[in-house]
């Protein structure tokens, strides 16, 4: 008997036996951990090193498993970084940056997988929120390291904020539409997920770019106002308001409208063709999941430090623009784990789960991560504001409008996915050629 109350597989072979019977949970319909969903029950307690390593390497899907083959880059990045830390040459710094960039992928992948293991032990709506939050840890760590370095990396932080949202809305969502569209003509998703998410993103996008619009409207005019200081005050006030908006959104999703999300996501879970096999697949215990989170966050922090240390060398010696580093390079690597999870869900026809991850991650960046880094900068006396480059701001609003239009009919196909990815490629090309803003001292000299 299985945990659905029936036979593990039917006579017509609808539920084929798993390839490895040794991976079956051994809890036999009886809960081992109080309060844990059956879908997340491991059937074990404590930490079992070999099983822990085997489950983490297997990860959540085939693509995620292939990413784990990149773990040798982690010790390679450590070795080169500390072998050359005293007097590194530009070429050595470049190699440290490249190795750290690649090594960030398996570290972020482990973090995403551990968050997913924790999430599947919780109610659906809370589980998705927890997965999204853990997926944003990489971004938060990178933002904190960048802002701790002072005014130097402010252009990169600003570009990375908007680049993170663009990577989710265009690249990740496009890949989800494309992956799901390869196996079926169209995919449906619920308006409770798509409309609330897209509308909230439009409002958040407007709030993010209003300080830039304010600055552009007043710069160069004979106005009795200190524009930079005023924009900084507006930005900080906006950050506090965005945090309030995030709390209201969480309350809406977790309390007043929790039933709608639970129903929608539960229905999506039933559509998963691999649900029975996933149910029997070996899972981490809560202790192992927490251990995986600690290990992954530790490695992510080191890789993030190595990356930030190498940005200045990349910009100065290889003439890579700040806009390209912040808008494209950083968001792609920091969001890799979330993208893999969302694309895998779309492949399995779980579009509501995929949209919840894509839009939820974008909302978290706009309403939580951005205000958080601004408040930290405020405390560190770093003048970080929301005065984005007009190019970045316009691209963000256009991307939100394009995605909102695609989500309006509640259906998706591979054509819409291809179009989203192509738009992202065009933005990447523009960012590659977009000139860096003048440095404060250079601007003063003119």
C-alpha positions in Angstrom: 0.0 0.0 0.0 1.3 3.5 -0.8 0.6 6.8 0.9 -2.4 7.6 -1.4 -4.4 4.8 0.2 -4.1 2.3 -2.7 -1.7 0.0 -4.5 1.7 1.4 -5.4 1.0 0.6 -9.1 -2.1 -0.6 -10.9 -2.6 -3.6 -13.1 -2.4 -1.6 -16.3 1.0 -0.2 -15.3 -0.1 3.4 -14.7 2.3 3.7 -11.8 5.5 1.9 -12.7 7.7 0.8 -9.9 10.7 3.1 -9.1 14.0 2.1 -10.6 15.6 1.9 -7.2 13.5 0.3 -4.5 16.1 1.1 -1.9 15.2 4.8 -2.3 11.6 4.2 -1.0 10.7 5.9 2.2 10.3 3.5 5.1 7.7 5.4 7.1 4.9 3.1 5.7 2.0 5.6 6.0 3.0 6.7 9.5 4.3 10.2 10.2 7.8 10.4 11.6 7.9 14.2 12.0 5.0 16.0 13.4 3.6 18.8 11.2 5.4 17.6 8.0 3.4 17.0 4.8 3.4 13.5 3.5 4.9 14.8 0.2 7.9 16.0 2.2 8.3 13.2 4.6 11.7 11.5 4.5 10.9 8.5 6.7 14.1 9.2 8.7 15.4 11.3 11.5 18.7 13.0 12.1 21.6 13.2 9.6 22.9 10.3 7.6 26.0 11.4 5.7 26.0 9.0 2.7 22.2 9.4 2.1 22.6 13.2 2.6 25.3 13.4 -0.1 23.5 11.0 -2.5 20.2 13.0 -2.2 21.9 16.4 -2.6 23.8 15.2 -5.7 20.6 13.7 -7.3 18.9 17.1 -6.5 15.4 17.9 -7.8 15.7 17.2 -11.6 18.1 16.0 -14.3 19.3 19.5 -15.2 19.9 20.3 -11.5 21.9 17.1 -11.2 24.1 18.1 -14.2 24.8 21.5 -12.5 26.2 19.6 -9.5 28.9 18.3 -11.8 30.4 21.8 -11.5 31.3 21.4 -7.8 35.1 20.9 -8.6 35.1 24.6 -9.6 34.5 25.5 -5.9 37.8 24.2 -4.5 39.5 25.5 -7.7 38.2 29.0 -7.0 39.4 28.8 -3.4 42.9 27.5 -4.4 43.5 30.2 -7.0 42.1 33.0 -4.8 44.3 32.2 -1.8 47.3 31.2 -3.9 47.4 34.7 -5.5 45.8 36.9 -2.8 48.9 38.9 -2.0 49.9 40.3 -5.4 47.4 38.9 -8.1 48.0 39.9 -11.7 45.0 41.1 -13.8 44.9 37.7 -15.6 44.9 35.9 -12.3 42.0 38.1 -11.0 40.1 37.4 -14.2 40.5 33.6 -13.7 39.4 33.9 -10.1 36.3 35.8 -11.3 35.5 33.2 -14.0 36.0 30.2 -11.6 33.9 31.9 -8.9 31.2 32.7 -11.4 30.9 29.1 -12.5 31.3 27.8 -8.9 28.4 30.0 -7.8 26.0 27.8 -9.9 26.3 24.5 -7.9 26.4 26.5 -4.6 23.2 28.3 -5.5 21.7 25.1 -6.8 22.3 23.4 -3.4 20.7 26.4 -1.7 17.7 26.2 -4.0 17.4 22.4 -3.5 17.6 22.7 0.3 15.0 25.4 0.2 12.8 23.2 -1.9 13.2 20.3 0.5 12.1 22.6 3.4 9.3 24.0 1.3 7.7 20.7 0.4 7.4 19.8 4.1 5.2 22.9 4.7 1.7 24.0 3.4 1.7 24.9 -0.3 1.5 28.7 0.0 4.0 28.9 2.8 6.3 26.4 1.0 6.4 28.5 -2.1 7.1 31.6 -0.1 10.0 29.8 1.8 11.5 28.5 -1.5 11.4 32.0 -3.0 12.9 33.5 0.1 15.8 31.0 0.3 16.3 31.4 -3.5 16.8 35.2 -2.9 19.5 34.6 -0.3 22.2 34.6 -3.0 20.9 38.0 -4.2 20.8 39.4 -0.7 24.3 38.3 0.1 25.7 39.8 -3.2 23.9 43.1 -2.5 25.2 43.2 1.1 28.8 42.6 0.0 28.5 45.2 -2.8 27.1 47.9 -0.6 29.7 47.2 2.1 32.4 48.3 -0.3 31.0 51.8 -0.3 30.1 54.2 -3.2 32.3 52.3 -5.8 29.7 49.7 -6.6 26.5 51.8 -6.5 26.0 51.7 -10.3 26.4 47.9 -10.2 23.9 47.5 -7.4 21.4 49.7 -9.2 21.8 47.7 -12.4 21.6 44.4 -10.5 18.3 45.3 -8.8 16.6 45.9 -12.2 18.6 43.1 -13.9 17.3 40.6 -11.3 13.7 41.5 -12.1 14.4 41.4 -15.9 16.1 38.0 -15.7 13.0 36.6 -13.9 10.3 38.2 -16.1 11.9 37.7 -19.5 14.6 35.0 -19.3 13.2 32.6 -16.7 9.5 33.1 -17.7 10.4 32.8 -21.4 12.3 29.5 -20.7 9.2 28.3 -18.7 6.9 29.0 -21.6 9.2 27.4 -24.0 9.9 24.3 -22.0 6.2 23.7 -21.2 5.3 24.5 -24.8 7.6 21.8 -26.2 5.4 19.0 -24.7 1.9 20.5 -25.2 0.2 23.0 -27.4 -0.8 25.3 -24.7 -0.6 25.6 -20.9 -3.1 27.2 -18.6 -2.6 29.0 -15.3 -4.9 30.6 -12.8 -5.6 34.3 -12.7 -5.1 34.3 -8.9 -1.4 33.7 -9.6 -0.8 35.6 -12.8 -3.0 38.7 -12.4 -2.1 39.5 -8.8 1.6 38.9 -9.6 1.7 41.0 -12.8 -0.3 43.8 -11.3 1.8 44.0 -8.2 4.9 44.0 -10.4 3.6 47.0 -12.4 3.0 48.9 -9.2 6.4 47.9 -7.8 8.1 48.9 -11.1 6.4 52.3 -11.0 7.5 52.9 -7.4 11.1 51.9 -8.2 11.5 54.3 -11.2 9.6 57.3 -9.8 12.7 58.7 -8.1 14.6 58.5 -11.4 11.7 60.3 -13.2 11.8 63.0 -10.5 15.5 63.4 -10.9 15.4 63.6 -14.7 12.6 66.1 -14.6 14.5 68.5 -12.4 18.1 68.0 -13.4 19.4 70.9 -15.5 16.6 73.3 -14.6 16.9 76.4 -12.5 15.1 75.0 -9.5 15.8 76.0 -5.9 16.4 72.5 -4.8 19.3 70.1 -4.1 18.2 67.4 -6.5 20.6 64.6 -5.4 19.7 65.0 -1.7 16.0 65.2 -2.4 16.1 62.1 -4.6 18.0 60.3 -1.8 15.2 61.2 0.7 12.5 60.1 -1.7 14.3 56.9 -2.4 14.6 56.0 1.3 10.9 56.9 1.9 10.0 54.7 -1.1 12.0 51.8 0.4 10.0 51.9 3.6 6.8 52.1 1.7 7.8 49.1 -0.5 8.6 47.1 2.7 5.1 47.8 3.9 3.7 46.7 0.5 5.7 43.4 0.9 4.2 42.7 4.3 0.7 43.4 2.9 1.4 41.0 0.0 2.6 38.3 2.4 -0.5 38.8 4.6 -2.7 38.6 1.5 -1.1 35.4 0.3 -0.7 33.6 3.6 -3.8 34.7 5.6 -6.8 36.3 3.9 -6.5 34.5 0.5 -4.5 31.5 1.6 -7.3 29.1 0.5 -7.2 30.3 -3.1 -3.5 29.7 -3.4 -3.7 26.4 -1.6 -6.4 25.2 -3.9 -4.6 26.4 -7.1 -1.2 24.9 -6.1 -2.8 21.6 -4.9 -4.5 21.3 -8.3 -1.1 21.9 -10.0 0.5 19.3 -7.8 -2.0 16.7 -9.0 -1.1 17.4 -12.7 2.5 16.4 -12.2 3.2 13.3 -14.3 6.1 12.3 -12.0 4.1 12.8 -8.8 4.0 9.2 -7.7 7.7 8.7 -8.4 8.6 12.0 -6.6 6.5 10.9 -3.7 8.6 7.7 -3.3 11.9 9.5 -4.0 14.3 9.7 -1.1 14.2 13.1 0.7 16.2 15.0 3.1 15.2 15.1 6.8 14.6 18.6 8.3 18.0 18.4 10.0 19.7 17.5 6.7 17.9 20.3 4.9 19.0 22.8 7.5 22.6 21.5 7.2 22.4 21.8 3.4 21.2 25.4 3.8 24.2 26.2 6.2 26.7 24.6 3.8 25.3 26.3 0.7 25.0 29.8 2.3 28.6 29.5 3.5 29.9 28.6 0.0 27.7 31.2 -1.7 29.1 33.9 0.6 32.7 33.0 -0.3 31.9 32.9 -4.0 30.1 36.2 -3.8 33.1 37.8 -2.1 35.4 36.4 -4.8 33.1 37.7 -7.5 32.8 41.2 -6.0 36.6 41.3 -5.6 37.0 40.7 -9.3 34.4 43.1 -10.7 36.7 46.1 -10.7 39.3 44.2 -12.7 36.7 43.0 -15.2 35.4 46.5 -15.7 38.8 48.2 -15.9 41.0 45.7 -17.7 38.5 44.0 -19.9 36.3 47.0 -20.6 33.1 45.3 -19.5 30.5 48.0 -18.7 28.9 48.3 -15.2 25.5 48.0 -16.9 26.3 44.6 -18.4 27.8 43.3 -15.1 24.9 44.5 -13.0 22.1 44.0 -15.5 23.1 40.7 -17.0 26.1 38.8 -15.4 25.2 39.0 -11.8 21.4 38.3 -12.1 21.9 35.3 -14.3 24.2 33.5 -11.8 22.3 34.6 -8.7 19.0 33.4 -10.1 20.2 30.2 -11.6 18.7 27.8 -9.0 15.3 29.5 -9.1 15.3 29.4 -12.9 16.1 25.6 -12.9 13.3 24.9 -10.5 10.7 27.0 -12.4 11.7 25.5 -15.8 11.4 22.0 -14.3 7.9 22.8 -13.0 6.8 24.2 -16.4 8.2 21.0 -18.1 6.0 19.0 -15.7 2.9 21.1 -16.6 2.9 22.9 -13.2 2.6 26.4 -14.6 1.0 27.8 -11.4 4.0 26.7 -9.4 6.4 28.0 -12.1 4.6 31.4 -12.2 4.6 31.6 -8.4 8.3 31.2 -8.4 9.0 33.6 -11.2 6.6 36.4 -10.1 7.2 35.7 -6.4 11.0 36.1 -6.9 10.5 39.3 -8.9 8.2 40.7 -6.2 10.6 39.7 -3.5 13.4 41.6 -5.3 11.3 44.7 -5.8 9.5 44.9 -2.5 11.9 43.3 0.0 15.5 42.9 -1.2 15.8 46.4 -2.7 14.4 48.2 0.4 16.6 46.0 2.6 19.8 46.9 0.8 18.8 50.6 0.8 18.2 50.6 4.5 21.5 48.8 5.2 23.2 51.4 2.9 21.5 54.1 4.9 22.9 52.7 8.1 26.4 52.4 6.5 26.1 56.1 5.4 26.3 55.0 1.7 24.2 57.3 -0.5 22.4 54.5 -2.4 19.2 55.8 -4.1 16.7 54.7 -6.7 17.9 57.1 -9.3 18.3 54.5 -12.0 19.6 55.1 -15.5 16.7 56.0 -17.8 17.6 53.1 -20.1 17.3 50.7 -17.2 14.0 52.2 -16.0 12.3 52.2 -19.4 13.4 48.7 -20.1 12.0 47.5 -16.7 8.5 49.1 -17.4 8.4 47.8 -20.9 9.3 44.3 -19.7 6.6 44.3 -17.1 4.0 45.5 -19.7 5.1 42.8 -22.2 4.9 40.0 -19.6 1.6 41.3 -18.3 0.1 41.2 -21.8 1.3 37.6 -22.2 -0.2 36.6 -18.9 -3.6 38.3 -19.5 -5.3 35.4 -21.4 -4.2 32.8 -18.8 -2.5 30.7 -21.5 1.1 30.2 -22.7 2.9 28.5 -25.6 6.5 28.1 -26.8 6.2 31.1 -29.2 5.6 33.5 -26.3 8.6 31.9 -24.5 10.9 32.4 -27.5 9.8 36.1 -27.8 10.5 36.8 -24.1 14.0 35.2 -24.4 14.8 37.2 -27.6 13.8 40.4 -25.9 16.1 39.6 -23.1 19.0 38.9 -25.6 18.4 42.4 -27.2 18.5 44.0 -23.7 21.8 42.2 -23.0 23.3 43.5 -26.3 22.2 47.0 -25.4 23.7 46.7 -21.9 27.0 45.5 -23.3 27.4 48.7 -25.2 25.8 51.1 -22.7 28.5 53.5 -21.4 29.3 53.8 -17.7 27.9 56.9 -15.9 30.6 59.5 -15.2 32.3 59.2 -11.9 31.6 61.9 -9.3 35.1 63.3 -9.4 35.0 63.3 -13.3 31.7 65.0 -13.3 32.9 67.7 -10.9 36.0 68.4 -13.0 33.8 69.3 -15.9 
